[in-house]
Amino acid sequence: MKSEKIQEKIEFLVHKWIDDAQLETIIEYAAEKLTEFYQKLEDEVVEEMYEDAHSEPKDESRIGYITRMGLSDGFDT
């Protein structure tokens, strides 16, 4: 585990990259990481998530969906 000082530096570097990156670059990176994430899931989980995504109310926020699905812990970058 990294020290608190290093964690703070990592957080700074991440936010700097986000601030300096073009939106297209961020979207491409997110798409790549999400694809890797979904590839690691079992087929049944992907099917359930797919069905839920098609049936979710249009006004549900992205954060609400991630929280409801319990996905926030599973992102490995």
mmCIF file of the N, C-alpha and C atoms, coordinates in Angstrom:
data_MODEL
# 
_entry.id   MODEL 
# 
loop_
_atom_site.group_PDB 
_atom_site.id 
_atom_site.type_symbol 
_atom_site.label_atom_id 
_atom_site.label_alt_id 
_atom_site.label_comp_id 
_atom_site.label_asym_id 
_atom_site.label_entity_id 
_atom_site.label_seq_id 
_atom_site.pdbx_PDB_ins_code 
_atom_site.Cartn_x 
_atom_site.Cartn_y 
_atom_site.Cartn_z 
_atom_site.occupancy 
_atom_site.B_iso_or_equiv 
_atom_site.pdbx_formal_charge 
_atom_site.auth_seq_id 
_atom_site.auth_comp_id 
_atom_site.auth_asym_id 
_atom_site.auth_atom_id 
_atom_site.pdbx_PDB_model_num 
ATOM 1   N N  . MET A 1 1  ? 0.845   -1.181  0.000   1.00 0.00 ? 1  MET A N  1 
ATOM 2   C CA . MET A 1 1  ? 0.000   0.000   0.000   1.00 0.00 ? 1  MET A CA 1 
ATOM 3   C C  . MET A 1 1  ? 0.889   1.243   0.000   1.00 0.00 ? 1  MET A C  1 
ATOM 4   N N  . LYS A 1 2  ? 0.469   2.216   -0.763  1.00 0.00 ? 2  LYS A N  1 
ATOM 5   C CA . LYS A 1 2  ? 1.229   3.455   -0.895  1.00 0.00 ? 2  LYS A CA 1 
ATOM 6   C C  . LYS A 1 2  ? 1.031   4.338   0.333   1.00 0.00 ? 2  LYS A C  1 
ATOM 7   N N  . SER A 1 3  ? 2.053   5.137   0.633   1.00 0.00 ? 3  SER A N  1 
ATOM 8   C CA . SER A 1 3  ? 1.953   6.068   1.749   1.00 0.00 ? 3  SER A CA 1 
ATOM 9   C C  . SER A 1 3  ? 0.941   7.171   1.416   1.00 0.00 ? 3  SER A C  1 
ATOM 10  N N  . GLU A 1 4  ? 0.476   7.858   2.456   1.00 0.00 ? 4  GLU A N  1 
ATOM 11  C CA . GLU A 1 4  ? -0.488  8.937   2.253   1.00 0.00 ? 4  GLU A CA 1 
ATOM 12  C C  . GLU A 1 4  ? 0.103   10.038  1.374   1.00 0.00 ? 4  GLU A C  1 
ATOM 13  N N  . LYS A 1 5  ? 1.376   10.316  1.546   1.00 0.00 ? 5  LYS A N  1 
ATOM 14  C CA . LYS A 1 5  ? 2.049   11.348  0.748   1.00 0.00 ? 5  LYS A CA 1 
ATOM 15  C C  . LYS A 1 5  ? 2.045   10.964  -0.740  1.00 0.00 ? 5  LYS A C  1 
ATOM 16  N N  . ILE A 1 6  ? 2.353   9.710   -1.022  1.00 0.00 ? 6  ILE A N  1 
ATOM 17  C CA . ILE A 1 6  ? 2.359   9.240   -2.414  1.00 0.00 ? 6  ILE A CA 1 
ATOM 18  C C  . ILE A 1 6  ? 0.933   9.218   -2.962  1.00 0.00 ? 6  ILE A C  1 
ATOM 19  N N  . GLN A 1 7  ? -0.040  8.809   -2.143  1.00 0.00 ? 7  GLN A N  1 
ATOM 20  C CA . GLN A 1 7  ? -1.439  8.811   -2.581  1.00 0.00 ? 7  GLN A CA 1 
ATOM 21  C C  . GLN A 1 7  ? -1.870  10.221  -2.987  1.00 0.00 ? 7  GLN A C  1 
ATOM 22  N N  . GLU A 1 8  ? -1.467  11.226  -2.222  1.00 0.00 ? 8  GLU A N  1 
ATOM 23  C CA . GLU A 1 8  ? -1.783  12.608  -2.552  1.00 0.00 ? 8  GLU A CA 1 
ATOM 24  C C  . GLU A 1 8  ? -1.141  13.024  -3.870  1.00 0.00 ? 8  GLU A C  1 
ATOM 25  N N  . LYS A 1 9  ? 0.086   12.582  -4.098  1.00 0.00 ? 9  LYS A N  1 
ATOM 26  C CA . LYS A 1 9  ? 0.772   12.904  -5.353  1.00 0.00 ? 9  LYS A CA 1 
ATOM 27  C C  . LYS A 1 9  ? 0.103   12.209  -6.531  1.00 0.00 ? 9  LYS A C  1 
ATOM 28  N N  . ILE A 1 10 ? -0.324  10.973  -6.317  1.00 0.00 ? 10 ILE A N  1 
ATOM 29  C CA . ILE A 1 10 ? -1.032  10.247  -7.374  1.00 0.00 ? 10 ILE A CA 1 
ATOM 30  C C  . ILE A 1 10 ? -2.330  10.973  -7.706  1.00 0.00 ? 10 ILE A C  1 
ATOM 31  N N  . GLU A 1 11 ? -3.075  11.380  -6.678  1.00 0.00 ? 11 GLU A N  1 
ATOM 32  C CA . GLU A 1 11 ? -4.328  12.103  -6.900  1.00 0.00 ? 11 GLU A CA 1 
ATOM 33  C C  . GLU A 1 11 ? -4.073  13.397  -7.678  1.00 0.00 ? 11 GLU A C  1 
ATOM 34  N N  . PHE A 1 12 ? -3.010  14.134  -7.315  1.00 0.00 ? 12 PHE A N  1 
ATOM 35  C CA . PHE A 1 12 ? -2.663  15.347  -8.041  1.00 0.00 ? 12 PHE A CA 1 
ATOM 36  C C  . PHE A 1 12 ? -2.383  15.036  -9.512  1.00 0.00 ? 12 PHE A C  1 
ATOM 37  N N  . LEU A 1 13 ? -1.584  13.993  -9.766  1.00 0.00 ? 13 LEU A N  1 
ATOM 38  C CA . LEU A 1 13 ? -1.241  13.635  -11.141 1.00 0.00 ? 13 LEU A CA 1 
ATOM 39  C C  . LEU A 1 13 ? -2.467  13.225  -11.948 1.00 0.00 ? 13 LEU A C  1 
ATOM 40  N N  . VAL A 1 14 ? -3.368  12.483  -11.325 1.00 0.00 ? 14 VAL A N  1 
ATOM 41  C CA . VAL A 1 14 ? -4.594  12.071  -12.011 1.00 0.00 ? 14 VAL A CA 1 
ATOM 42  C C  . VAL A 1 14 ? -5.417  13.296  -12.391 1.00 0.00 ? 14 VAL A C  1 
ATOM 43  N N  . HIS A 1 15 ? -5.609  14.193  -11.436 1.00 0.00 ? 15 HIS A N  1 
ATOM 44  C CA . HIS A 1 15 ? -6.404  15.391  -11.729 1.00 0.00 ? 15 HIS A CA 1 
ATOM 45  C C  . HIS A 1 15 ? -5.717  16.293  -12.748 1.00 0.00 ? 15 HIS A C  1 
ATOM 46  N N  . LYS A 1 16 ? -4.404  16.361  -12.718 1.00 0.00 ? 16 LYS A N  1 
ATOM 47  C CA . LYS A 1 16 ? -3.681  17.145  -13.720 1.00 0.00 ? 16 LYS A CA 1 
ATOM 48  C C  . LYS A 1 16 ? -3.896  16.555  -15.113 1.00 0.00 ? 16 LYS A C  1 
ATOM 49  N N  . TRP A 1 17 ? -3.807  15.212  -15.203 1.00 0.00 ? 17 TRP A N  1 
ATOM 50  C CA . TRP A 1 17 ? -4.025  14.555  -16.498 1.00 0.00 ? 17 TRP A CA 1 
ATOM 51  C C  . TRP A 1 17 ? -5.428  14.861  -16.999 1.00 0.00 ? 17 TRP A C  1 
ATOM 52  N N  . ILE A 1 18 ? -6.423  14.765  -16.119 1.00 0.00 ? 18 ILE A N  1 
ATOM 53  C CA . ILE A 1 18 ? -7.808  15.041  -16.508 1.00 0.00 ? 18 ILE A CA 1 
ATOM 54  C C  . ILE A 1 18 ? -7.953  16.493  -16.949 1.00 0.00 ? 18 ILE A C  1 
ATOM 55  N N  . ASP A 1 19 ? -7.374  17.415  -16.189 1.00 0.00 ? 19 ASP A N  1 
ATOM 56  C CA . ASP A 1 19 ? -7.472  18.840  -16.527 1.00 0.00 ? 19 ASP A CA 1 
ATOM 57  C C  . ASP A 1 19 ? -6.801  19.154  -17.860 1.00 0.00 ? 19 ASP A C  1 
ATOM 58  N N  . ASP A 1 20 ? -5.695  18.478  -18.150 1.00 0.00 ? 20 ASP A N  1 
ATOM 59  C CA . ASP A 1 20 ? -4.935  18.767  -19.365 1.00 0.00 ? 20 ASP A CA 1 
ATOM 60  C C  . ASP A 1 20 ? -5.424  17.997  -20.593 1.00 0.00 ? 20 ASP A C  1 
ATOM 61  N N  . ALA A 1 21 ? -6.151  16.919  -20.377 1.00 0.00 ? 21 ALA A N  1 
ATOM 62  C CA . ALA A 1 21 ? -6.575  16.059  -21.487 1.00 0.00 ? 21 ALA A CA 1 
ATOM 63  C C  . ALA A 1 21 ? -7.754  16.668  -22.231 1.00 0.00 ? 21 ALA A C  1 
ATOM 64  N N  . GLN A 1 22 ? -7.838  16.336  -23.484 1.00 0.00 ? 22 GLN A N  1 
ATOM 65  C CA . GLN A 1 22 ? -8.998  16.727  -24.274 1.00 0.00 ? 22 GLN A CA 1 
ATOM 66  C C  . GLN A 1 22 ? -10.129 15.762  -23.945 1.00 0.00 ? 22 GLN A C  1 
ATOM 67  N N  . LEU A 1 23 ? -11.352 16.227  -24.064 1.00 0.00 ? 23 LEU A N  1 
ATOM 68  C CA . LEU A 1 23 ? -12.515 15.400  -23.752 1.00 0.00 ? 23 LEU A CA 1 
ATOM 69  C C  . LEU A 1 23 ? -12.490 14.090  -24.540 1.00 0.00 ? 23 LEU A C  1 
ATOM 70  N N  . GLU A 1 24 ? -12.104 14.138  -25.781 1.00 0.00 ? 24 GLU A N  1 
ATOM 71  C CA . GLU A 1 24 ? -12.054 12.932  -26.614 1.00 0.00 ? 24 GLU A CA 1 
ATOM 72  C C  . GLU A 1 24 ? -11.086 11.902  -26.027 1.00 0.00 ? 24 GLU A C  1 
ATOM 73  N N  . THR A 1 25 ? -9.953  12.356  -25.521 1.00 0.00 ? 25 THR A N  1 
ATOM 74  C CA . THR A 1 25 ? -8.967  11.469  -24.917 1.00 0.00 ? 25 THR A CA 1 
ATOM 75  C C  . THR A 1 25 ? -9.529  10.807  -23.660 1.00 0.00 ? 25 THR A C  1 
ATOM 76  N N  . ILE A 1 26 ? -10.221 11.585  -22.844 1.00 0.00 ? 26 ILE A N  1 
ATOM 77  C CA . ILE A 1 26 ? -10.829 11.050  -21.625 1.00 0.00 ? 26 ILE A CA 1 
ATOM 78  C C  . ILE A 1 26 ? -11.883 10.007  -21.969 1.00 0.00 ? 26 ILE A C  1 
ATOM 79  N N  . ILE A 1 27 ? -12.710 10.300  -22.957 1.00 0.00 ? 27 ILE A N  1 
ATOM 80  C CA . ILE A 1 27 ? -13.756 9.360   -23.364 1.00 0.00 ? 27 ILE A CA 1 
ATOM 81  C C  . ILE A 1 27 ? -13.143 8.078   -23.916 1.00 0.00 ? 27 ILE A C  1 
ATOM 82  N N  . GLU A 1 28 ? -12.108 8.191   -24.730 1.00 0.00 ? 28 GLU A N  1 
ATOM 83  C CA . GLU A 1 28 ? -11.450 6.999   -25.269 1.00 0.00 ? 28 GLU A CA 1 
ATOM 84  C C  . GLU A 1 28 ? -10.847 6.157   -24.150 1.00 0.00 ? 28 GLU A C  1 
ATOM 85  N N  . TYR A 1 29 ? -10.224 6.801   -23.188 1.00 0.00 ? 29 TYR A N  1 
ATOM 86  C CA . TYR A 1 29 ? -9.624  6.092   -22.058 1.00 0.00 ? 29 TYR A CA 1 
ATOM 87  C C  . TYR A 1 29 ? -10.703 5.387   -21.239 1.00 0.00 ? 29 TYR A C  1 
ATOM 88  N N  . ALA A 1 30 ? -11.790 6.105   -20.965 1.00 0.00 ? 30 ALA A N  1 
ATOM 89  C CA . ALA A 1 30 ? -12.893 5.516   -20.198 1.00 0.00 ? 30 ALA A CA 1 
ATOM 90  C C  . ALA A 1 30 ? -13.478 4.320   -20.932 1.00 0.00 ? 30 ALA A C  1 
ATOM 91  N N  . ALA A 1 31 ? -13.653 4.436   -22.228 1.00 0.00 ? 31 ALA A N  1 
ATOM 92  C CA . ALA A 1 31 ? -14.203 3.332   -23.012 1.00 0.00 ? 31 ALA A CA 1 
ATOM 93  C C  . ALA A 1 31 ? -13.287 2.111   -22.958 1.00 0.00 ? 31 ALA A C  1 
ATOM 94  N N  . GLU A 1 32 ? -11.985 2.335   -23.041 1.00 0.00 ? 32 GLU A N  1 
ATOM 95  C CA . GLU A 1 32 ? -11.021 1.237   -22.970 1.00 0.00 ? 32 GLU A CA 1 
ATOM 96  C C  . GLU A 1 32 ? -11.088 0.541   -21.609 1.00 0.00 ? 32 GLU A C  1 
ATOM 97  N N  . LYS A 1 33 ? -11.095 1.324   -20.538 1.00 0.00 ? 33 LYS A N  1 
ATOM 98  C CA . LYS A 1 33 ? -11.129 0.761   -19.186 1.00 0.00 ? 33 LYS A CA 1 
ATOM 99  C C  . LYS A 1 33 ? -12.457 0.066   -18.892 1.00 0.00 ? 33 LYS A C  1 
ATOM 100 N N  . LEU A 1 34 ? -13.565 0.648   -19.365 1.00 0.00 ? 34 LEU A N  1 
ATOM 101 C CA . LEU A 1 34 ? -14.857 0.008   -19.165 1.00 0.00 ? 34 LEU A CA 1 
ATOM 102 C C  . LEU A 1 34 ? -14.947 -1.311  -19.925 1.00 0.00 ? 34 LEU A C  1 
ATOM 103 N N  . THR A 1 35 ? -14.394 -1.344  -21.120 1.00 0.00 ? 35 THR A N  1 
ATOM 104 C CA . THR A 1 35 ? -14.374 -2.587  -21.879 1.00 0.00 ? 35 THR A CA 1 
ATOM 105 C C  . THR A 1 35 ? -13.597 -3.655  -21.126 1.00 0.00 ? 35 THR A C  1 
ATOM 106 N N  . GLU A 1 36 ? -12.436 -3.297  -20.594 1.00 0.00 ? 36 GLU A N  1 
ATOM 107 C CA . GLU A 1 36 ? -11.651 -4.240  -19.786 1.00 0.00 ? 36 GLU A CA 1 
ATOM 108 C C  . GLU A 1 36 ? -12.454 -4.711  -18.573 1.00 0.00 ? 36 GLU A C  1 
ATOM 109 N N  . PHE A 1 37 ? -13.154 -3.792  -17.910 1.00 0.00 ? 37 PHE A N  1 
ATOM 110 C CA . PHE A 1 37 ? -13.961 -4.120  -16.740 1.00 0.00 ? 37 PHE A CA 1 
ATOM 111 C C  . PHE A 1 37 ? -15.055 -5.113  -17.103 1.00 0.00 ? 37 PHE A C  1 
ATOM 112 N N  . TYR A 1 38 ? -15.815 -4.818  -18.166 1.00 0.00 ? 38 TYR A N  1 
ATOM 113 C CA . TYR A 1 38 ? -16.905 -5.703  -18.565 1.00 0.00 ? 38 TYR A CA 1 
ATOM 114 C C  . TYR A 1 38 ? -16.394 -7.069  -19.017 1.00 0.00 ? 38 TYR A C  1 
ATOM 115 N N  . GLN A 1 39 ? -15.226 -7.116  -19.644 1.00 0.00 ? 39 GLN A N  1 
ATOM 116 C CA . GLN A 1 39 ? -14.655 -8.391  -20.091 1.00 0.00 ? 39 GLN A CA 1 
ATOM 117 C C  . GLN A 1 39 ? -14.360 -9.322  -18.917 1.00 0.00 ? 39 GLN A C  1 
ATOM 118 N N  . LYS A 1 40 ? -14.069 -8.752  -17.746 1.00 0.00 ? 40 LYS A N  1 
ATOM 119 C CA . LYS A 1 40 ? -13.738 -9.546  -16.563 1.00 0.00 ? 40 LYS A CA 1 
ATOM 120 C C  . LYS A 1 40 ? -14.974 -10.113 -15.870 1.00 0.00 ? 40 LYS A C  1 
ATOM 121 N N  . LEU A 1 41 ? -16.147 -9.578  -16.176 1.00 0.00 ? 41 LEU A N  1 
ATOM 122 C CA . LEU A 1 41 ? -17.374 -10.021 -15.523 1.00 0.00 ? 41 LEU A CA 1 
ATOM 123 C C  . LEU A 1 41 ? -17.875 -11.318 -16.141 1.00 0.00 ? 41 LEU A C  1 
ATOM 124 N N  . GLU A 1 42 ? -18.627 -12.065 -15.352 1.00 0.00 ? 42 GLU A N  1 
ATOM 125 C CA . GLU A 1 42 ? -19.248 -13.280 -15.879 1.00 0.00 ? 42 GLU A CA 1 
ATOM 126 C C  . GLU A 1 42 ? -20.366 -12.891 -16.838 1.00 0.00 ? 42 GLU A C  1 
ATOM 127 N N  . ASP A 1 43 ? -20.635 -13.769 -17.797 1.00 0.00 ? 43 ASP A N  1 
ATOM 128 C CA . ASP A 1 43 ? -21.640 -13.490 -18.828 1.00 0.00 ? 43 ASP A CA 1 
ATOM 129 C C  . ASP A 1 43 ? -22.996 -13.129 -18.232 1.00 0.00 ? 43 ASP A C  1 
ATOM 130 N N  . GLU A 1 44 ? -23.391 -13.829 -17.171 1.00 0.00 ? 44 GLU A N  1 
ATOM 131 C CA . GLU A 1 44 ? -24.691 -13.584 -16.558 1.00 0.00 ? 44 GLU A CA 1 
ATOM 132 C C  . GLU A 1 44 ? -24.771 -12.159 -15.998 1.00 0.00 ? 44 GLU A C  1 
ATOM 133 N N  . VAL A 1 45 ? -23.675 -11.674 -15.439 1.00 0.00 ? 45 VAL A N  1 
ATOM 134 C CA . VAL A 1 45 ? -23.639 -10.319 -14.886 1.00 0.00 ? 45 VAL A CA 1 
ATOM 135 C C  . VAL A 1 45 ? -23.761 -9.301  -16.013 1.00 0.00 ? 45 VAL A C  1 
ATOM 136 N N  . VAL A 1 46 ? -23.069 -9.538  -17.107 1.00 0.00 ? 46 VAL A N  1 
ATOM 137 C CA . VAL A 1 46 ? -23.151 -8.640  -18.263 1.00 0.00 ? 46 VAL A CA 1 
ATOM 138 C C  . VAL A 1 46 ? -24.587 -8.613  -18.796 1.00 0.00 ? 46 VAL A C  1 
ATOM 139 N N  . GLU A 1 47 ? -25.197 -9.791  -18.904 1.00 0.00 ? 47 GLU A N  1 
ATOM 140 C CA . GLU A 1 47 ? -26.583 -9.859  -19.379 1.00 0.00 ? 47 GLU A CA 1 
ATOM 141 C C  . GLU A 1 47 ? -27.513 -9.048  -18.479 1.00 0.00 ? 47 GLU A C  1 
ATOM 142 N N  . GLU A 1 48 ? -27.359 -9.203  -17.156 1.00 0.00 ? 48 GLU A N  1 
ATOM 143 C CA . GLU A 1 48 ? -28.204 -8.481  -16.211 1.00 0.00 ? 48 GLU A CA 1 
ATOM 144 C C  . GLU A 1 48 ? -27.982 -6.972  -16.316 1.00 0.00 ? 48 GLU A C  1 
ATOM 145 N N  . MET A 1 49 ? -26.736 -6.572  -16.402 1.00 0.00 ? 49 MET A N  1 
ATOM 146 C CA . MET A 1 49 ? -26.425 -5.148  -16.520 1.00 0.00 ? 49 MET A CA 1 
ATOM 147 C C  . MET A 1 49 ? -26.986 -4.581  -17.824 1.00 0.00 ? 49 MET A C  1 
ATOM 148 N N  . TYR A 1 50 ? -26.878 -5.357  -18.895 1.00 0.00 ? 50 TYR A N  1 
ATOM 149 C CA . TYR A 1 50 ? -27.391 -4.932  -20.196 1.00 0.00 ? 50 TYR A CA 1 
ATOM 150 C C  . TYR A 1 50 ? -28.896 -4.729  -20.133 1.00 0.00 ? 50 TYR A C  1 
ATOM 151 N N  . GLU A 1 51 ? -29.591 -5.692  -19.549 1.00 0.00 ? 51 GLU A N  1 
ATOM 152 C CA . GLU A 1 51 ? -31.042 -5.584  -19.425 1.00 0.00 ? 51 GLU A CA 1 
ATOM 153 C C  . GLU A 1 51 ? -31.426 -4.398  -18.545 1.00 0.00 ? 51 GLU A C  1 
ATOM 154 N N  . ASP A 1 52 ? -30.720 -4.228  -17.430 1.00 0.00 ? 52 ASP A N  1 
ATOM 155 C CA . ASP A 1 52 ? -30.996 -3.099  -16.549 1.00 0.00 ? 52 ASP A CA 1 
ATOM 156 C C  . ASP A 1 52 ? -30.768 -1.769  -17.253 1.00 0.00 ? 52 ASP A C  1 
ATOM 157 N N  . ALA A 1 53 ? -29.714 -1.695  -18.045 1.00 0.00 ? 53 ALA A N  1 
ATOM 158 C CA . ALA A 1 53 ? -29.398 -0.447  -18.746 1.00 0.00 ? 53 ALA A CA 1 
ATOM 159 C C  . ALA A 1 53 ? -30.487 -0.092  -19.748 1.00 0.00 ? 53 ALA A C  1 
ATOM 160 N N  . HIS A 1 54 ? -31.072 -1.118  -20.374 1.00 0.00 ? 54 HIS A N  1 
ATOM 161 C CA . HIS A 1 54 ? -32.145 -0.857  -21.334 1.00 0.00 ? 54 HIS A CA 1 
ATOM 162 C C  . HIS A 1 54 ? -33.456 -0.508  -20.662 1.00 0.00 ? 54 HIS A C  1 
ATOM 163 N N  . SER A 1 55 ? -33.633 -0.920  -19.428 1.00 0.00 ? 55 SER A N  1 
ATOM 164 C CA . SER A 1 55 ? -34.907 -0.685  -18.764 1.00 0.00 ? 55 SER A CA 1 
ATOM 165 C C  . SER A 1 55 ? -34.858 0.458   -17.743 1.00 0.00 ? 55 SER A C  1 
ATOM 166 N N  . GLU A 1 56 ? -33.684 1.033   -17.506 1.00 0.00 ? 56 GLU A N  1 
ATOM 167 C CA . GLU A 1 56 ? -33.598 2.091   -16.494 1.00 0.00 ? 56 GLU A CA 1 
ATOM 168 C C  . GLU A 1 56 ? -34.313 3.343   -16.970 1.00 0.00 ? 56 GLU A C  1 
ATOM 169 N N  . PRO A 1 57 ? -34.883 4.069   -16.006 1.00 0.00 ? 57 PRO A N  1 
ATOM 170 C CA . PRO A 1 57 ? -35.555 5.323   -16.367 1.00 0.00 ? 57 PRO A CA 1 
ATOM 171 C C  . PRO A 1 57 ? -34.554 6.292   -16.998 1.00 0.00 ? 57 PRO A C  1 
ATOM 172 N N  . LYS A 1 58 ? -35.026 7.047   -17.946 1.00 0.00 ? 58 LYS A N  1 
ATOM 173 C CA . LYS A 1 58 ? -34.153 7.990   -18.660 1.00 0.00 ? 58 LYS A CA 1 
ATOM 174 C C  . LYS A 1 58 ? -33.599 9.071   -17.742 1.00 0.00 ? 58 LYS A C  1 
ATOM 175 N N  . ASP A 1 59 ? -34.293 9.375   -16.639 1.00 0.00 ? 59 ASP A N  1 
ATOM 176 C CA . ASP A 1 59 ? -33.840 10.452  -15.772 1.00 0.00 ? 59 ASP A CA 1 
ATOM 177 C C  . ASP A 1 59 ? -32.906 9.992   -14.650 1.00 0.00 ? 59 ASP A C  1 
ATOM 178 N N  . GLU A 1 60 ? -32.580 8.693   -14.608 1.00 0.00 ? 60 GLU A N  1 
ATOM 179 C CA . GLU A 1 60 ? -31.645 8.229   -13.580 1.00 0.00 ? 60 GLU A CA 1 
ATOM 180 C C  . GLU A 1 60 ? -30.237 8.699   -13.936 1.00 0.00 ? 60 GLU A C  1 
ATOM 181 N N  . SER A 1 61 ? -29.542 9.233   -12.954 1.00 0.00 ? 61 SER A N  1 
ATOM 182 C CA . SER A 1 61 ? -28.198 9.734   -13.217 1.00 0.00 ? 61 SER A CA 1 
ATOM 183 C C  . SER A 1 61 ? -27.226 8.584   -13.390 1.00 0.00 ? 61 SER A C  1 
ATOM 184 N N  . ARG A 1 62 ? -26.105 8.861   -14.011 1.00 0.00 ? 62 ARG A N  1 
ATOM 185 C CA . ARG A 1 62 ? -25.053 7.851   -14.165 1.00 0.00 ? 62 ARG A CA 1 
ATOM 186 C C  . ARG A 1 62 ? -24.541 7.403   -12.805 1.00 0.00 ? 62 ARG A C  1 
ATOM 187 N N  . ILE A 1 63 ? -24.372 8.354   -11.904 1.00 0.00 ? 63 ILE A N  1 
ATOM 188 C CA . ILE A 1 63 ? -23.903 8.032   -10.555 1.00 0.00 ? 63 ILE A CA 1 
ATOM 189 C C  . ILE A 1 63 ? -24.919 7.135   -9.859  1.00 0.00 ? 63 ILE A C  1 
ATOM 190 N N  . GLY A 1 64 ? -26.196 7.427   -10.023 1.00 0.00 ? 64 GLY A N  1 
ATOM 191 C CA . GLY A 1 64 ? -27.241 6.610   -9.419  1.00 0.00 ? 64 GLY A CA 1 
ATOM 192 C C  . GLY A 1 64 ? -27.176 5.173   -9.912  1.00 0.00 ? 64 GLY A C  1 
ATOM 193 N N  . TYR A 1 65 ? -26.949 4.993   -11.200 1.00 0.00 ? 65 TYR A N  1 
ATOM 194 C CA . TYR A 1 65 ? -26.859 3.653   -11.769 1.00 0.00 ? 65 TYR A CA 1 
ATOM 195 C C  . TYR A 1 65 ? -25.649 2.907   -11.213 1.00 0.00 ? 65 TYR A C  1 
ATOM 196 N N  . ILE A 1 66 ? -24.508 3.567   -11.172 1.00 0.00 ? 66 ILE A N  1 
ATOM 197 C CA . ILE A 1 66 ? -23.290 2.934   -10.659 1.00 0.00 ? 66 ILE A CA 1 
ATOM 198 C C  . ILE A 1 66 ? -23.485 2.534   -9.202  1.00 0.00 ? 66 ILE A C  1 
ATOM 199 N N  . THR A 1 67 ? -24.091 3.420   -8.424  1.00 0.00 ? 67 THR A N  1 
ATOM 200 C CA . THR A 1 67 ? -24.337 3.128   -7.015  1.00 0.00 ? 67 THR A CA 1 
ATOM 201 C C  . THR A 1 67 ? -25.319 1.972   -6.867  1.00 0.00 ? 67 THR A C  1 
ATOM 202 N N  . ARG A 1 68 ? -26.404 2.011   -7.614  1.00 0.00 ? 68 ARG A N  1 
ATOM 203 C CA . ARG A 1 68 ? -27.432 0.968   -7.532  1.00 0.00 ? 68 ARG A CA 1 
ATOM 204 C C  . ARG A 1 68 ? -26.875 -0.390  -7.925  1.00 0.00 ? 68 ARG A C  1 
ATOM 205 N N  . MET A 1 69 ? -26.013 -0.411  -8.924  1.00 0.00 ? 69 MET A N  1 
ATOM 206 C CA . MET A 1 69 ? -25.442 -1.666  -9.396  1.00 0.00 ? 69 MET A CA 1 
ATOM 207 C C  . MET A 1 69 ? -24.243 -2.115  -8.533  1.00 0.00 ? 69 MET A C  1 
ATOM 208 N N  . GLY A 1 70 ? -23.782 -1.254  -7.639  1.00 0.00 ? 70 GLY A N  1 
ATOM 209 C CA . GLY A 1 70 ? -22.648 -1.611  -6.782  1.00 0.00 ? 70 GLY A CA 1 
ATOM 210 C C  . GLY A 1 70 ? -21.361 -1.746  -7.553  1.00 0.00 ? 70 GLY A C  1 
ATOM 211 N N  . LEU A 1 71 ? -21.160 -0.920  -8.559  1.00 0.00 ? 71 LEU A N  1 
ATOM 212 C CA . LEU A 1 71 ? -19.986 -1.046  -9.421  1.00 0.00 ? 71 LEU A CA 1 
ATOM 213 C C  . LEU A 1 71 ? -18.821 -0.192  -8.995  1.00 0.00 ? 71 LEU A C  1 
ATOM 214 N N  . SER A 1 72 ? -19.020 0.728   -8.098  1.00 0.00 ? 72 SER A N  1 
ATOM 215 C CA . SER A 1 72 ? -17.974 1.693   -7.785  1.00 0.00 ? 72 SER A CA 1 
ATOM 216 C C  . SER A 1 72 ? -16.728 1.061   -7.199  1.00 0.00 ? 72 SER A C  1 
ATOM 217 N N  . ASP A 1 73 ? -16.829 -0.126  -6.611  1.00 0.00 ? 73 ASP A N  1 
ATOM 218 C CA . ASP A 1 73 ? -15.660 -0.781  -6.017  1.00 0.00 ? 73 ASP A CA 1 
ATOM 219 C C  . ASP A 1 73 ? -14.837 -1.538  -7.050  1.00 0.00 ? 73 ASP A C  1 
ATOM 220 N N  . GLY A 1 74 ? -15.411 -1.833  -8.210  1.00 0.00 ? 74 GLY A N  1 
ATOM 221 C CA . GLY A 1 74 ? -14.778 -2.776  -9.119  1.00 0.00 ? 74 GLY A CA 1 
ATOM 222 C C  . GLY A 1 74 ? -13.918 -2.200  -10.198 1.00 0.00 ? 74 GLY A C  1 
ATOM 223 N N  . PHE A 1 75 ? -13.683 -0.899  -10.221 1.00 0.00 ? 75 PHE A N  1 
ATOM 224 C CA . PHE A 1 75 ? -12.893 -0.322  -11.279 1.00 0.00 ? 75 PHE A CA 1 
ATOM 225 C C  . PHE A 1 75 ? -11.424 -0.405  -10.966 1.00 0.00 ? 75 PHE A C  1 
ATOM 226 N N  . ASP A 1 76 ? -10.706 -1.164  -11.755 1.00 0.00 ? 76 ASP A N  1 
ATOM 227 C CA . ASP A 1 76 ? -9.250  -1.260  -11.637 1.00 0.00 ? 76 ASP A CA 1 
ATOM 228 C C  . ASP A 1 76 ? -8.649  -0.479  -12.765 1.00 0.00 ? 76 ASP A C  1 
ATOM 229 N N  . THR A 1 77 ? -7.857  0.516   -12.433 1.00 0.00 ? 77 THR A N  1 
ATOM 230 C CA . THR A 1 77 ? -7.233  1.329   -13.485 1.00 0.00 ? 77 THR A CA 1 
ATOM 231 C C  . THR A 1 77 ? -5.755  1.090   -13.519 1.00 0.00 ? 77 THR A C  1 
# 
